Every structure is written in C-alpha cells, then in structure tokens.
C-alpha cells in the first residue's frame, strides 16, 4: 500500500469536510433558519395558511443593515418619579411620612397613599395601580372602542407626566369586558426599542393601571449586518404558533426594532428583531440575524 498517497487522500478528505461544515455553519448563523434564496414573499401567505396562520398585513420588503444596540435602565431617579406620580414636589426631608407608606424588599419598593400604589421593581419596570379609575374630564368615551381607549390613555398619561417624549403609540388590544390594553413604545432614531414602553389598562370608567420600563441607549455595537427578510421571519414565527383548528392565528402587525428582556445589569446588548403582533392577542419576537425565536407571550402577561 502507498502510505504517502493514502495520507494525502485522507488530508484532502478532511479539508473538504471542514469546508462543508464551515459553509453549513455560515448558512445557519448568517441567514437564519430559512434560506433567504428559497423564500418568495408572494408564496409566504400560502405557506402560512398551511399552518393555520393568516397574514392581515403586507410584508415589509426592506432588509436594512443594523448593528447591536447597548442600553441601560433609563428611568427617572426614584424620588423624582414618586413626585411625578403623586403630582407634587416632595422636597422636604422625610417626605414619605406620613403621606406615603413605603415597603422595601430585594425585589421591589412599594409606595402607597391617596388611592395609588406604585411598585418599582429591581429590574427597572414599574407598576402604578389606582384604587379608582382615573378619568380625563373633557374627554368623551362614547362610543367606547379602541380609538376612544387610546385617546383616554394618551391624554391621561400626558397630563400625569408618565408619557416620555420619545414614546410613540404602538397598539391597542381588547382584553374583554370593555377593557383595553394600550401600549406606547420607546423609539431611538426612529427605530423601536421594544424593551422600553408604557402601557395602560383602560375601560370606560378610566385608567386602572399603568406599567412601564424606560431604556437609555448607550451606543451601537459591532458592524452593521443585513437582517433576514420579514418573509423568512414570518415563516420561522409560524413554526412556533399553535393555532386552534377552528380559529386561525392572524398576523396583525410586523415591526423591526431592537429587542431584549430586562436584565439585572448596569447595561446590556439588544439585538435587531422582527416583532409579530398576533390575534388572539400575543406578541412574538424573531431574532433578525439568526431567525430564532426570542420570545412568544400572550398580551397581558407580565414581561
């Protein structure tokens, strides 16, 4: 046997195998779970229908190049925020007594008083609960529908100083019994920061509670990379949607922005993601680099 020739053949075989595996890794990490060349936008609706998913909106055609975005918690200082919620400048020492009762734990700080309960969570989110729904006197709520719910939420949040300047209306979802969840999302340079938001639960009686989280963009990180198409992301999303046989899932909105869950950290990195707003009410996030699922939850569940 020619051992030299056999060794050469073996080395060449291993090199070819390495090239093949490297190509497979590049395909997976760079283009997501679905090969972009195989996805024609016009064929997506039929392929979604096979999974009992209905596309109610037009697929975005743009696939911009985006980097990562580093953020940190960006809410106001605690004392200032409490002052905003209770509508007064609490400047004297001992301002929390006797007007407000304060309870502090590792997970959260709770302020209570005058029919309001404010919970400031360790990860940066807040929850404001009102004993009596808050109304805006000059605002009509009849007929009661999503448009009226949005107008009421926006007016009250602005009057209360709880709607930041970079917040933009996002969506309103009916949760039953005349109750709507109205969400405003944070934006940075006209791109959505899905982790920054203010959302209110409203009924014809008024605003019942407000939840929110604010982020502070620090800097872009890494090279700009082309994101996968919305068509690819939609097909990947459909793999995770479990529609009832008698009730298809409807895709109501598709948006591109930066996503990450909140972290107990001074700062962290968010990734470009496609967000799908669904009916029955849910949101689903697909990583816009890899095509992988980031989060899928029913609207109304705590983030």
C-alpha positions as CSV (number, residue, x, y, z in Angstrom):
1,X,0.0,0.0,0.0
2,X,1.2,3.5,-0.9
3,X,1.0,5.1,2.6
4,X,2.1,8.5,1.4
5,X,-0.7,8.6,-1.2
6,X,-3.3,7.3,1.4
7,X,-2.2,10.0,3.8
8,X,-2.6,12.7,1.2
9,X,-6.1,11.5,0.3
10,X,-7.1,11.5,3.9
11,X,-5.9,15.0,4.4
12,X,-7.7,16.2,1.4
13,X,-10.9,14.5,2.6
14,X,-10.7,16.2,6.0
15,X,-10.2,19.6,4.3
16,X,-13.2,19.1,2.1
17,X,-15.2,18.1,5.2
18,X,-14.1,21.2,7.1
19,X,-15.1,23.4,4.2
20,X,-18.5,21.7,4.0
21,X,-19.1,22.1,7.8
22,X,-17.9,25.7,7.7
23,X,-20.3,26.5,4.9
24,X,-23.2,24.9,6.9
25,X,-22.3,27.0,10.0
26,X,-22.1,30.2,7.9
27,X,-25.5,29.4,6.4
28,X,-27.1,28.9,9.8
29,X,-25.6,31.8,11.7
30,X,-25.7,34.3,9.0
31,X,-29.1,33.7,7.3
32,X,-31.3,32.1,10.0
33,X,-33.4,29.0,10.0
34,X,-34.8,29.6,6.5
35,X,-32.7,30.0,3.4
36,X,-33.5,33.5,2.1
37,X,-33.0,32.5,-1.5
38,X,-35.8,30.0,-1.1
39,X,-38.4,32.4,0.2
40,X,-40.5,34.3,-2.2
41,X,-42.7,36.9,-0.4
42,X,-45.6,36.1,-2.7
43,X,-45.6,32.4,-1.6
44,X,-45.5,33.2,2.1
45,X,-49.2,33.6,2.6
46,X,-49.9,30.1,1.2
47,X,-47.2,28.5,3.3
48,X,-48.6,30.3,6.4
49,X,-52.1,29.2,5.6
50,X,-50.9,25.6,5.7
51,X,-50.1,26.2,9.4
52,X,-53.5,27.9,10.0
53,X,-51.9,31.4,10.2
54,X,-53.4,34.3,8.3
55,X,-51.4,37.4,7.1
56,X,-53.6,40.5,7.6
57,X,-50.8,43.0,6.7
58,X,-48.4,43.4,3.8
59,X,-44.9,42.0,4.4
60,X,-42.2,44.7,4.8
61,X,-39.8,44.4,1.8
62,X,-36.9,46.3,3.3
63,X,-34.0,44.4,4.9
64,X,-31.8,47.1,6.4
65,X,-28.3,46.7,7.9
66,X,-28.3,47.1,11.7
67,X,-25.7,46.7,14.4
68,X,-26.4,45.7,18.0
69,X,-27.5,48.4,20.4
70,X,-26.2,48.7,24.0
71,X,-28.8,50.1,26.5
72,X,-29.1,50.6,30.3
73,X,-32.1,51.3,32.5
74,X,-33.2,54.9,31.8
75,X,-36.0,55.6,34.2
76,X,-36.0,58.8,36.3
77,X,-34.5,58.9,39.8
78,X,-36.8,57.3,42.3
79,X,-37.6,60.4,44.3
80,X,-38.4,62.3,41.1
81,X,-40.6,59.6,39.8
82,X,-42.6,59.4,43.1
83,X,-43.0,63.1,42.9
84,X,-44.4,62.8,39.4
85,X,-46.9,60.1,40.3
86,X,-48.3,62.0,43.3
87,X,-48.3,65.3,41.5
88,X,-46.2,67.3,44.0
89,X,-42.6,68.3,44.6
90,X,-41.6,66.2,47.5
91,X,-38.5,68.1,48.6
92,X,-38.6,68.2,52.4
93,X,-36.8,65.5,54.4
94,X,-38.9,62.6,55.4
95,X,-41.3,63.2,52.5
96,X,-42.6,59.6,52.6
97,X,-44.2,60.1,56.0
98,X,-46.9,60.3,56.8
99,X,-48.4,60.8,53.3
100,X,-46.9,57.6,51.8
101,X,-46.3,54.2,53.2
102,X,-43.1,52.6,51.9
103,X,-42.2,49.0,51.8
104,X,-38.7,47.9,50.6
105,X,-37.6,44.3,49.6
106,X,-34.8,43.0,47.4
107,X,-37.3,42.6,44.6
108,X,-39.2,45.9,44.7
109,X,-40.0,49.1,46.5
110,X,-43.7,49.9,47.1
111,X,-45.2,53.3,47.7
112,X,-48.8,53.6,48.8
113,X,-51.1,56.5,49.6
114,X,-54.0,58.7,48.3
115,X,-55.6,55.8,46.4
116,X,-52.4,54.9,44.5
117,X,-49.9,52.1,44.8
118,X,-46.6,52.4,42.9
119,X,-44.3,49.3,42.7
120,X,-40.7,49.9,41.5
121,X,-39.2,46.6,40.6
122,X,-35.4,45.9,40.9
123,X,-35.1,45.2,37.1
124,X,-36.4,48.7,36.3
125,X,-40.0,48.2,35.5
126,X,-42.8,50.0,37.4
127,X,-46.5,49.3,38.1
128,X,-48.9,52.0,39.1
129,X,-52.3,50.8,40.4
130,X,-55.2,53.2,41.0
131,X,-57.9,52.4,43.6
132,X,-60.4,54.4,41.5
133,X,-60.1,54.6,37.7
134,X,-58.7,57.9,36.5
135,X,-60.7,60.0,34.0
136,X,-59.9,63.0,31.8
137,X,-62.9,65.3,32.4
138,X,-63.1,66.9,29.0
139,X,-62.7,63.6,27.1
140,X,-65.7,61.7,25.7
141,X,-65.6,58.0,26.0
142,X,-68.8,57.2,24.0
143,X,-68.9,55.3,21.8
144,X,-66.4,53.1,23.6
145,X,-63.9,51.4,21.2
146,X,-60.2,51.1,20.6
147,X,-59.9,54.7,19.3
148,X,-61.5,56.1,22.5
149,X,-59.4,53.9,24.7
150,X,-56.2,55.2,23.0
151,X,-57.3,58.8,23.3
152,X,-58.1,58.4,27.0
153,X,-54.8,56.6,27.8
154,X,-52.7,59.1,25.9
155,X,-54.4,62.1,27.4
156,X,-54.2,60.9,31.0
157,X,-50.6,59.7,30.7
158,X,-49.5,63.1,29.2
159,X,-51.4,65.0,31.9
160,X,-49.8,62.8,34.6
161,X,-46.2,63.2,33.2
162,X,-45.9,59.5,32.6
163,X,-45.5,59.5,28.8
164,X,-41.9,60.3,27.7
165,X,-41.2,62.4,24.7
166,X,-39.8,59.5,22.7
167,X,-42.8,57.3,23.3
168,X,-45.0,56.6,20.2
169,X,-48.4,54.9,20.1
170,X,-47.8,51.2,19.4
171,X,-51.1,49.2,19.6
172,X,-54.4,48.7,21.5
173,X,-55.8,45.3,22.2
174,X,-59.2,44.3,23.6
175,X,-58.9,42.1,26.7
176,X,-62.6,41.6,27.2
177,X,-65.4,43.2,29.2
178,X,-64.7,46.7,27.6
179,X,-61.1,46.5,28.8
180,X,-58.3,47.6,26.5
181,X,-54.5,47.4,26.9
182,X,-53.0,50.5,25.2
183,X,-49.3,50.4,24.6
184,X,-46.8,53.1,23.7
185,X,-43.3,52.0,22.7
186,X,-40.0,53.8,23.1
187,X,-38.1,54.8,19.9
188,X,-34.5,55.7,19.3
189,X,-33.6,57.4,16.0
190,X,-37.0,56.2,14.6
191,X,-36.3,52.6,15.4
192,X,-38.4,50.8,18.1
193,X,-36.9,49.8,21.4
194,X,-39.3,47.0,22.2
195,X,-38.0,46.8,25.8
196,X,-38.9,50.4,26.5
197,X,-42.7,51.0,26.9
198,X,-45.6,52.5,28.8
199,X,-48.9,50.6,28.7
200,X,-52.2,51.3,30.4
201,X,-55.3,49.2,31.2
202,X,-58.3,51.4,30.4
203,X,-62.1,50.9,30.5
204,X,-65.0,53.4,30.1
205,X,-64.5,54.2,33.8
206,X,-60.9,55.4,33.2
207,X,-57.3,54.3,33.5
208,X,-57.0,51.5,36.0
209,X,-53.2,50.8,36.0
210,X,-50.0,51.7,34.2
211,X,-46.9,49.5,33.7
212,X,-43.7,50.6,32.0
213,X,-40.0,50.4,31.5
214,X,-37.6,53.0,30.1
215,X,-34.3,52.4,28.5
216,X,-31.3,54.7,27.8
217,X,-29.4,53.9,24.6
218,X,-25.7,53.9,25.2
219,X,-24.0,53.1,21.9
220,X,-24.3,50.9,18.8
221,X,-22.0,47.9,19.0
222,X,-20.4,45.8,16.2
223,X,-20.6,46.0,12.5
224,X,-23.9,46.7,10.6
225,X,-25.3,43.4,9.2
226,X,-28.2,42.8,6.9
227,X,-31.2,41.4,8.7
228,X,-33.2,38.4,7.4
229,X,-36.3,39.3,5.5
230,X,-39.7,39.7,7.1
231,X,-40.8,36.8,4.9
232,X,-38.2,34.5,6.4
233,X,-39.1,35.7,9.9
234,X,-42.8,35.1,9.3
235,X,-42.2,31.5,8.2
236,X,-39.9,31.0,11.3
237,X,-42.6,32.6,13.5
238,X,-45.3,30.3,12.2
239,X,-43.3,27.2,13.4
240,X,-43.9,28.4,17.0
241,X,-47.6,29.4,16.6
242,X,-50.1,26.8,17.8
243,X,-53.4,27.8,16.2
244,X,-56.7,26.2,17.2
245,X,-58.2,24.2,14.4
246,X,-61.4,26.3,14.4
247,X,-59.6,29.6,14.9
248,X,-56.6,30.7,12.8
249,X,-53.9,33.0,14.2
250,X,-53.9,36.4,12.5
251,X,-50.7,38.4,12.0
252,X,-51.9,42.0,12.6
253,X,-48.6,43.9,12.5
254,X,-44.9,43.3,11.7
255,X,-42.3,45.7,13.0
256,X,-38.5,45.8,13.1
257,X,-36.7,47.1,16.1
258,X,-34.3,46.2,19.0
259,X,-35.2,43.5,21.5
260,X,-34.0,42.0,24.7
261,X,-35.6,41.0,28.0
262,X,-34.7,43.2,31.0
263,X,-31.6,42.3,32.9
264,X,-30.3,42.9,36.3
265,X,-27.2,44.7,35.0
266,X,-25.8,48.2,34.5
267,X,-26.1,47.8,30.7
268,X,-26.7,45.1,28.2
269,X,-26.9,44.4,24.5
270,X,-30.1,44.3,22.4
271,X,-30.5,42.6,19.1
272,X,-32.4,43.5,15.9
273,X,-35.7,41.6,15.9
274,X,-38.9,41.3,13.9
275,X,-41.9,41.6,16.1
276,X,-45.2,40.0,15.2
277,X,-48.5,41.3,16.7
278,X,-50.9,38.4,16.7
279,X,-54.6,37.7,17.2
280,X,-55.6,36.0,19.6
281,X,-53.6,38.7,21.4
282,X,-49.9,37.8,21.6
283,X,-46.5,39.1,20.6
284,X,-43.7,37.0,19.0
285,X,-40.1,38.2,18.5
286,X,-37.8,36.6,15.9
287,X,-34.1,37.4,16.0
288,X,-33.4,39.3,12.8
289,X,-29.9,37.9,12.5
290,X,-30.4,34.2,13.2
291,X,-34.2,33.7,12.6
292,X,-34.5,32.1,16.0
293,X,-37.4,32.7,18.5
294,X,-36.6,35.2,21.2
295,X,-40.0,35.4,22.9
296,X,-43.6,34.4,22.5
297,X,-46.2,35.5,25.0
298,X,-49.8,36.4,25.3
299,X,-50.5,40.1,25.6
300,X,-51.5,40.9,29.2
301,X,-48.9,38.6,30.7
302,X,-46.2,40.3,32.7
303,X,-43.0,40.9,30.8
